[in-house]
Amino acid sequence: AISAAFTSTAIDLANSRDFKKLNLYAWADQTGTMKIEQSWDNSTWVKTHELSVAINTPALISNADILMRYVRLVYTNGATLQGTFRFLCNMTK
């Protein structure tokens, strides 16, 4: 929907301390914003990375440091309803 936000479930990295970096990719047929949020307690969230997504242009947050125990991903649509959307992430050591 217009200006709607998708927020992923929290990813608990307590047992995955090998992961040090996160890559986040988005592509949409309308503008938007993608964010990485992190938390120590799965309650208070801090935006650690943010990037605007242009129309029909791949956007990448690359090698973002994982600083806290919990991570979640947020995508907020722009002022125009989307027809096509891709949102991917992976973590690396």
C-alpha distances in whole Angstrom, upper triangle without the diagonal:
4,6,5,8,10,14,16,19,22,25,28,31,34,35,34,36,36,33,33,30,27,25,21,20,17,16,13,13,11,12,11,14,15,18,21,22,25,27,31,30,26,26,26,24,24,22,25,23,20,19,17,16,17,16,17,20,20,20,22,23,27,29,28,30,30,31,31,31,27,24,20,18,14,12,9,7,9,9,8,6,7,10,12,12,15,16,19,22,26,28,32,35
4,5,9,12,15,18,21,24,26,30,32,35,37,36,37,38,34,34,31,27,25,22,20,17,16,13,13,10,10,10,12,15,17,21,22,25,27,31,31,27,26,26,24,24,22,24,22,19,18,16,15,15,14,17,19,20,19,22,23,27,29,28,30,30,31,31,31,28,25,21,18,15,12,9,6,6,5,6,5,8,11,13,13,16,17,21,23,27,29,33,36
4,7,10,13,16,19,22,24,28,30,33,35,33,34,35,32,31,28,25,24,20,19,16,16,14,14,11,10,8,10,12,14,18,18,22,24,28,28,25,23,23,20,20,18,21,19,16,16,13,13,15,15,17,19,19,18,20,21,25,27,25,27,27,28,28,29,25,22,19,16,12,10,6,5,5,6,8,8,10,14,15,14,17,16,20,22,25,27,31,34
4,7,10,13,16,19,21,25,27,30,32,31,32,33,30,30,27,24,23,19,18,15,16,14,15,13,12,10,11,12,14,16,17,20,22,26,25,22,21,21,19,19,18,20,19,16,16,15,15,16,16,19,20,20,19,20,21,24,26,24,27,26,27,26,27,23,20,16,14,10,8,6,6,8,9,10,9,10,14,15,13,15,15,18,20,23,26,29,32
4,6,10,13,15,18,21,23,26,28,27,29,30,26,26,24,20,19,16,16,14,15,14,16,14,13,9,9,9,11,13,13,17,19,22,22,19,18,18,15,16,14,17,16,14,14,14,14,16,17,19,19,19,17,18,18,21,23,21,23,22,23,22,23,19,16,13,10,7,6,4,6,9,12,13,12,12,15,15,13,14,13,16,17,20,22,26,29
4,7,10,12,15,18,21,24,26,24,26,27,24,24,22,18,17,14,14,12,14,13,16,15,14,11,11,9,10,12,13,16,17,21,21,17,17,18,15,16,15,17,16,14,15,15,14,17,18,19,19,18,17,17,17,20,22,20,22,20,22,21,21,17,14,10,8,6,5,6,8,12,15,15,14,13,15,14,12,12,10,13,14,17,20,23,26
4,7,9,12,15,17,20,22,21,23,24,21,21,19,16,16,13,15,14,16,16,19,18,17,13,12,10,9,10,10,12,14,17,17,13,14,14,12,13,12,15,14,14,15,16,16,19,21,21,21,20,18,17,16,19,20,18,19,18,19,17,17,13,11,7,6,4,7,9,12,15,18,19,17,16,19,18,14,14,11,13,13,16,18,21,24
4,6,8,12,14,18,19,18,20,21,18,19,18,14,15,12,14,14,17,17,21,20,19,16,14,12,11,10,10,12,13,16,16,12,14,15,13,14,14,15,15,15,17,18,18,21,22,22,22,20,18,17,16,18,19,17,18,16,18,16,15,12,9,6,5,6,9,12,14,18,21,22,20,18,20,18,15,14,11,11,11,13,15,19,21
4,6,9,13,15,17,16,19,20,18,19,18,16,17,15,17,17,20,21,24,24,23,20,18,15,14,12,11,12,12,15,14,10,12,14,12,15,15,17,17,18,20,21,21,25,26,26,26,23,21,20,19,21,21,18,19,16,17,15,14,10,9,6,8,10,12,15,18,22,24,25,23,22,23,22,18,17,14,14,13,15,15,19,21
4,6,9,12,14,14,15,18,15,16,16,14,16,15,18,19,22,23,26,26,25,21,19,16,13,11,9,9,9,11,11,7,10,12,10,13,13,15,16,17,20,22,22,26,28,28,27,24,22,20,18,20,19,17,16,13,14,12,10,6,6,5,8,11,14,17,20,23,26,27,26,25,26,24,21,19,16,15,13,14,14,17,19
4,6,9,11,10,12,14,12,13,13,12,14,14,17,19,22,24,27,27,26,23,20,17,14,11,11,9,10,11,12,9,12,14,12,14,15,15,16,18,20,23,23,27,28,28,27,24,22,19,17,18,17,15,15,11,13,11,8,5,5,6,9,13,16,19,22,25,29,29,28,26,27,25,22,19,16,14,12,12,11,14,16
4,6,8,8,10,13,11,13,14,14,16,17,20,22,26,27,31,31,29,26,23,20,17,14,12,10,10,10,10,8,12,14,13,15,16,16,18,20,23,26,26,30,32,32,30,27,25,22,20,20,18,16,15,11,12,9,6,5,7,9,13,16,19,22,26,29,32,33,32,30,31,29,25,23,19,18,15,14,12,15,16
4,5,5,6,9,8,10,12,12,15,17,20,22,26,28,32,32,30,27,24,21,18,14,13,11,11,10,12,11,15,16,15,16,17,16,18,21,23,26,27,31,33,32,30,27,25,22,19,19,16,15,13,9,10,8,5,6,8,11,14,18,21,24,27,30,34,35,34,32,33,30,27,24,20,18,15,13,11,12,12
4,6,6,10,10,12,15,15,19,20,24,26,30,32,36,36,34,31,28,24,21,18,16,13,12,10,11,12,15,17,16,18,19,19,21,24,26,30,30,34,36,36,34,31,28,25,23,22,19,18,15,12,12,9,6,8,11,14,17,21,24,27,31,34,37,38,37,35,36,34,30,28,24,22,18,17,14,15,14
4,6,9,10,13,15,16,19,21,24,27,31,33,37,37,36,32,30,26,23,20,19,16,15,14,15,15,19,20,20,21,22,21,23,26,28,31,32,36,37,37,35,31,29,26,24,23,20,19,17,14,14,13,9,11,13,16,19,23,26,29,33,36,39,40,38,36,37,35,31,28,25,22,19,16,14,14,14
4,5,6,9,12,13,16,18,21,24,28,30,34,35,33,30,27,24,21,18,17,15,15,14,16,16,20,21,19,20,21,19,21,24,26,29,29,33,35,34,32,28,26,23,21,19,17,16,14,11,13,12,9,11,12,15,17,21,24,28,31,34,37,38,37,34,35,32,29,26,22,19,16,13,10,11,10
4,5,7,11,13,16,19,22,25,29,32,35,36,34,31,28,24,21,18,17,14,15,14,16,16,20,20,19,19,20,18,20,23,26,29,30,33,36,35,33,29,27,23,20,19,16,15,12,10,10,10,9,11,12,16,18,22,25,29,32,35,38,39,38,36,37,34,30,27,24,21,17,14,11,11,9
4,6,9,12,15,18,21,25,28,31,35,35,34,31,28,24,22,19,19,17,17,17,19,19,23,23,22,21,22,19,20,24,25,29,29,33,35,34,31,28,25,22,20,17,14,14,12,10,12,13,12,14,14,17,19,23,26,29,32,35,39,39,38,36,37,34,30,27,23,20,16,13,9,8,6
4,6,8,11,14,17,21,24,27,31,32,30,27,24,21,18,15,16,14,15,16,18,18,21,21,19,19,19,16,17,20,22,25,25,29,31,30,28,24,22,18,16,14,11,11,9,7,10,11,11,12,11,14,16,20,22,26,29,31,35,36,35,32,33,30,26,23,20,16,13,10,6,5,5
4,7,11,14,17,21,24,27,31,31,29,26,23,20,17,14,15,13,15,15,18,18,21,21,18,17,17,14,15,18,20,23,24,28,30,30,27,23,21,17,14,12,9,8,6,5,8,10,11,12,12,15,16,19,22,25,28,30,34,35,35,32,34,30,27,24,20,17,13,11,7,6,5
4,7,10,14,17,20,24,27,27,26,23,20,16,15,12,13,12,15,16,19,19,22,21,18,16,15,12,12,15,16,20,21,24,26,26,23,20,17,13,10,8,5,5,5,5,9,11,13,13,11,13,14,17,19,22,25,27,31,32,31,29,30,27,24,20,17,14,11,9,6,5,6
4,7,10,13,17,20,24,24,22,20,17,13,12,9,11,11,15,17,19,18,20,20,17,15,14,11,11,13,14,17,18,21,23,23,20,17,14,11,8,7,5,5,7,7,10,12,13,12,9,11,10,14,15,19,22,24,28,28,28,25,27,23,20,17,13,11,7,6,4,6,9
4,7,10,14,17,21,21,20,17,15,12,11,10,13,14,17,20,22,20,23,22,19,17,15,13,11,12,12,15,15,18,20,19,16,13,11,7,6,5,6,6,9,10,14,16,17,15,12,12,11,13,14,18,20,22,26,26,25,23,24,21,17,14,11,8,5,5,6,8,11
4,7,10,14,17,18,16,14,12,8,9,8,12,14,17,20,22,20,22,21,18,17,14,13,10,10,10,12,12,15,17,16,14,11,8,6,5,7,9,8,12,12,15,17,18,16,12,11,8,10,11,14,16,18,22,22,22,19,20,17,14,11,7,6,4,7,9,11,15
4,7,10,14,15,14,12,11,9,10,11,15,17,21,24,26,23,25,24,21,20,17,16,12,12,10,11,10,12,14,13,11,7,6,5,7,8,11,12,15,16,19,20,21,19,15,14,11,12,11,14,15,17,20,20,20,16,17,14,11,8,6,5,6,9,12,14,18
4,7,10,11,10,9,9,7,10,12,16,19,22,25,27,24,25,25,21,20,17,17,14,12,10,10,7,10,11,10,9,6,5,7,9,12,15,15,18,19,22,23,23,21,17,15,11,11,9,11,11,13,17,16,16,13,14,11,7,5,5,6,9,12,15,18,21
4,7,9,9,9,10,10,14,16,19,22,26,29,30,27,29,28,24,24,20,20,17,15,12,11,7,8,8,6,6,5,6,9,12,15,18,18,22,23,25,26,27,24,21,18,14,14,11,12,11,13,16,15,14,11,11,8,6,5,7,9,12,15,19,21,25
4,5,7,8,10,11,15,17,20,24,27,31,32,28,29,29,25,25,21,22,19,16,13,11,7,8,6,6,7,8,9,12,15,18,21,21,25,25,28,29,29,26,22,19,16,14,11,11,9,10,13,11,10,7,8,6,4,6,9,12,15,19,22,24,28
4,7,9,13,14,18,21,24,27,31,34,35,32,32,32,28,28,24,25,22,19,16,13,10,8,5,5,8,10,12,15,18,21,25,25,28,29,31,32,33,30,26,23,19,17,14,13,10,10,12,9,9,6,6,6,7,10,12,15,19,22,25,28,32
4,7,10,13,16,20,22,26,29,33,34,31,31,30,26,26,22,23,20,17,14,11,8,7,5,7,9,11,12,16,18,21,25,24,28,28,31,31,32,29,25,22,19,16,12,11,8,7,8,6,7,6,8,8,9,11,13,17,20,23,26,29,32
4,7,10,14,17,20,24,27,31,31,29,29,27,24,23,19,20,17,14,11,7,5,5,5,8,9,11,11,14,16,19,23,22,25,26,28,29,30,27,24,21,17,14,11,9,7,5,8,8,9,8,11,11,10,12,13,17,19,22,25,28,31
4,7,10,14,16,20,23,27,28,25,25,24,20,19,16,17,14,11,9,6,5,7,8,11,11,12,10,13,14,18,21,19,22,23,25,25,27,24,20,17,13,10,7,6,4,5,8,9,10,9,13,12,10,12,11,15,17,20,22,25,29
4,7,10,13,17,20,23,25,22,22,20,17,16,12,13,11,7,6,4,5,9,11,13,12,12,10,11,11,15,18,16,19,20,21,22,23,20,17,14,11,8,6,5,7,8,11,13,14,13,16,15,12,13,11,14,15,18,20,23,26
4,7,10,14,17,21,22,19,20,19,15,14,10,11,8,6,5,6,7,11,13,14,13,12,9,9,9,12,15,13,16,16,18,19,20,17,14,11,7,6,4,6,9,11,15,16,16,14,17,15,12,11,9,11,11,15,16,19,22
4,6,10,13,17,18,16,17,15,11,10,7,8,6,4,7,9,11,14,17,18,16,15,11,11,9,12,14,11,13,13,15,15,17,14,11,9,6,5,6,9,12,14,17,19,19,18,20,19,15,14,11,12,11,14,15,18,20
4,7,10,14,16,14,15,13,10,8,6,6,5,7,9,12,14,18,20,21,19,17,13,12,9,11,12,9,10,10,11,12,13,11,7,6,5,6,9,12,15,17,21,22,22,21,23,21,17,16,12,12,10,12,12,15,17
4,7,11,12,10,11,10,6,5,4,6,7,9,12,15,17,21,23,24,23,20,17,15,13,15,14,11,11,10,10,10,11,8,6,5,6,7,11,13,17,19,22,24,24,23,26,24,20,19,15,15,13,15,14,17,19
4,7,9,8,10,8,6,5,7,7,9,12,15,19,20,24,27,28,26,23,20,18,15,16,15,11,10,8,7,6,7,6,4,6,9,11,14,17,21,23,26,28,28,27,29,27,23,22,18,17,15,15,14,16,17
4,6,5,7,6,5,6,9,10,13,16,19,22,24,28,30,31,29,27,24,22,18,19,18,15,13,10,9,6,6,5,6,9,12,14,17,19,23,26,29,31,30,29,32,30,26,25,21,20,18,18,16,19,19
4,6,8,8,8,9,12,13,16,19,22,26,27,31,34,35,33,30,27,25,21,22,20,17,14,11,9,5,5,6,9,12,15,17,21,23,27,29,32,34,34,33,35,33,30,28,24,23,20,20,18,20,20
4,5,7,8,11,14,15,18,21,24,27,29,33,35,36,34,32,29,27,24,25,23,20,18,14,13,9,8,7,10,12,16,18,22,23,27,30,33,35,34,33,35,34,30,29,25,24,22,22,20,22,22
4,6,7,10,13,15,17,19,23,25,26,30,32,33,32,29,27,25,22,23,22,19,18,14,13,10,8,6,8,9,13,15,18,20,24,27,30,31,30,30,32,30,27,25,22,21,19,20,19,21,22
4,6,10,13,15,18,20,23,25,27,30,33,34,33,31,28,26,24,25,24,21,20,17,15,12,11,9,11,11,14,15,19,20,24,26,29,31,30,30,32,31,28,27,23,23,22,23,22,24,25
4,7,10,13,16,17,21,23,25,29,31,33,32,30,26,25,22,24,23,19,18,16,14,11,12,10,11,12,14,15,18,19,23,25,28,30,30,30,32,31,28,27,24,24,22,23,22,24,25
4,7,9,12,14,17,20,22,25,28,29,28,26,23,21,18,20,20,16,15,13,12,10,11,9,9,9,11,11,15,16,20,22,25,27,27,27,29,28,25,24,20,20,19,20,19,22,23
4,6,9,11,15,18,20,24,27,28,26,24,21,19,16,18,18,14,13,12,11,10,12,10,10,10,11,12,15,16,20,21,24,27,27,27,30,28,25,24,20,20,18,19,19,21,22
4,6,7,11,14,17,20,23,25,23,21,17,16,13,15,15,12,12,12,11,11,14,12,10,10,10,10,12,13,17,18,22,24,25,24,27,25,22,21,18,18,16,18,17,20,21
4,7,11,14,17,20,23,25,22,20,16,14,11,13,12,9,9,9,9,10,13,12,10,11,11,11,14,16,19,20,24,26,26,25,28,26,23,21,18,17,15,16,15,17,19
4,7,11,13,17,20,21,18,16,13,11,8,10,11,7,9,11,11,13,16,14,11,11,10,10,12,14,17,18,21,23,24,23,25,23,20,18,15,15,13,15,15,17,19
4,7,10,13,17,18,16,14,11,10,8,11,13,10,13,14,15,17,19,17,14,12,10,9,10,11,13,14,18,20,21,20,22,21,17,17,14,15,14,16,17,19,21
4,6,10,13,15,12,11,8,8,7,11,13,12,15,17,18,20,22,20,16,15,12,11,10,11,12,13,16,18,19,18,20,18,16,15,13,14,14,17,18,20,23
4,6,10,12,10,10,8,10,10,14,17,16,19,20,22,23,25,23,19,17,14,12,10,10,10,10,13,14,16,15,18,16,14,14,13,15,16,19,21,23,26
4,7,8,7,7,6,9,11,14,18,17,20,22,24,25,27,24,20,18,14,12,10,10,9,9,13,13,14,12,15,13,11,11,11,13,15,18,21,23,26
4,6,5,8,8,11,14,17,20,20,24,25,27,29,30,28,24,22,18,16,13,12,11,10,12,12,14,12,14,13,12,13,14,16,18,21,24,26,29
4,5,9,10,14,17,19,23,23,27,28,30,31,33,30,26,24,20,18,14,14,11,10,12,10,12,10,11,10,10,12,14,17,19,23,26,28,31
4,7,9,13,16,19,23,23,27,28,31,32,33,30,27,24,20,19,15,16,13,13,15,13,14,11,11,9,9,11,13,15,18,21,24,27,30
4,6,10,13,16,19,20,24,25,28,30,31,29,25,23,19,18,15,16,14,14,17,16,16,14,14,12,11,11,13,14,17,19,22,24,27
4,7,10,12,16,17,21,22,25,27,28,26,22,20,17,16,14,15,15,15,19,18,18,15,15,12,11,9,10,11,13,16,19,20,24
4,7,10,13,14,17,19,22,24,25,23,19,17,14,14,12,14,14,15,18,18,18,16,17,14,12,10,10,11,12,14,17,18,22
4,6,10,10,14,16,19,21,22,20,17,16,13,14,13,15,16,17,21,21,21,19,20,17,14,12,10,10,10,11,13,15,18
4,7,7,10,12,15,17,19,18,14,14,11,12,13,15,17,18,22,23,23,21,22,20,16,14,12,11,9,11,12,13,16
4,6,9,12,15,17,19,18,15,15,14,16,16,19,21,22,26,26,27,24,25,22,19,16,14,12,10,10,10,11,13
4,6,9,12,15,17,17,14,15,15,17,18,21,23,25,29,30,30,27,29,25,22,19,16,14,11,10,9,8,10
4,6,9,12,14,14,11,13,12,14,16,19,22,23,27,28,29,26,28,25,22,19,16,14,11,11,9,10,11
4,6,9,12,12,11,13,14,16,19,22,25,26,30,31,32,30,31,29,25,22,19,17,13,12,10,10,10
4,6,8,9,8,11,12,15,18,21,25,27,30,32,32,30,31,29,25,22,19,16,13,12,9,10,10
4,7,9,9,12,14,17,20,23,26,28,32,33,33,32,34,32,28,25,22,20,16,15,13,13,13
4,6,7,11,14,16,20,23,26,28,32,34,33,32,34,32,28,26,22,20,17,16,14,15,15
4,7,10,14,17,21,23,27,30,33,34,34,32,34,32,28,26,22,20,17,16,13,15,15
4,7,11,13,17,20,24,26,30,31,30,29,31,29,25,23,19,17,15,14,13,15,16
4,7,10,14,17,20,23,27,28,27,25,27,25,21,19,15,14,11,12,11,14,15
4,7,10,13,17,20,23,24,23,22,24,22,18,16,13,12,10,12,12,16,18
4,7,10,13,17,20,21,20,18,20,18,15,13,9,10,9,11,12,16,19
4,7,10,13,16,18,17,16,18,17,13,13,10,11,11,14,16,19,22
4,7,10,13,14,13,12,15,14,10,10,8,11,12,16,18,21,24
4,7,10,11,11,11,14,14,11,13,11,14,16,19,21,25,28
4,7,8,8,8,11,11,10,12,12,16,18,21,24,27,30
4,6,8,9,12,13,12,15,15,18,21,24,27,30,33
4,7,9,13,15,15,18,18,22,24,28,30,33,37
4,6,10,12,13,16,18,21,24,28,31,34,37
4,7,10,11,14,16,20,23,27,30,33,36
4,6,7,11,13,17,20,24,27,30,34
4,7,11,14,17,21,24,28,31,34
4,7,10,14,17,21,24,27,31
4,7,10,14,17,21,24,27
4,7,10,14,17,20,24
4,7,11,14,17,21
4,7,11,14,17
4,7,10,14
4,7,10
4,7
4
